[in-house]
Amino acid sequence: MVQAYSIPIRVSDVTGQRHVEAREVPVDATIGELIESLLPGMSLPRNDSGGRPMTYHARLDREGRHLHASEVVGDSLLAEDRLVLHPEINAGGLA
């Protein structure tokens, strides 16, 4: 049996306006590392309108659950899975 070192996945933002096909996602990367690597290619903002850093999370469509940043790609994702990235919303925070 051949061991896979990467898998292909599909990713979109929460609005469905931005899509990317990530063809070679390393199976030993964490979900947090994956998200960080996808942001530039999807032209997603790193800061909110107030200049505060934004944090993104990923939802796995196949299971309908949010993935933890520390989860490992090879343990959580299958080839051709679809992830939806969405920003963390902190309502009512004081600067």
Steps between C-alpha positions, in 0.01 A plus 500: 500500500636844402503767772358835389698810596243751381131515412288731284220701662257776400467815709261796492433798719177526698335716232576247226659777292859380526607147412831322479602149403787400727652210307788400729416552866763328718339233715730585792396869511261626766167656408632830639801485267272414210271797568795740525640373170164547322425860607731681253380300199138564589564873559335481842575792731744450787354793698146619566374852418639620835847366423476208745645164388237254378494130580347254254347161568417213264178301477517156342193463277509120498451480877338839560746581776761761577858379498743589776819679394708226664340213303726334244389507135565128447291409805206729418468541124441273203594571138258747339349611832352849502588753768328831563713771663329754721630777721461491876249762607565681829195715558508768764874481571677800652820623346 
